[in-house]
Amino acid sequence: MKKILAIQILIGLILPVMTLAQPTTIVTAPVLPFLSTVILVGNLLFTILLVLSVIFLLYAGILFVMASGSPEQVEKARHIIMYALIGIVVAVLARGIVYFIQGYLAP
């Protein structure tokens, strides 16, 4: 056990030093103004949709707990969960479309 702990500590001390050996120059391709706008809007849309979907998932979970066996409340919570999951899918697709456009238009 002590040997494993010593190895983990040694690795934890060596790995950060090894990352400092990496080159720090970053070569970037020129980005079109339109492309940077699309990237900005896509990232903003992704963030907003993801946050809203998580909030609605939490709300639906609270509705499930508070339903007390009421079929109407349970059905309402299920619909909210379904729409929140659709929101997550739309957010991921928006991010994917942004990356597709970026890969297609970037030189």
Secondary structure, 3 states (H helix, E strand, C coil): CHHHHHHHHHHHHHHHHHHCCCCCCCCCCCCCHHHHHHHHHHHHHHHHHHHHHHHHHHHHHHHHHHCCCCHHHHHHHHHHHHHHHHHHHHHHHHHHHHHHHHHHHCC
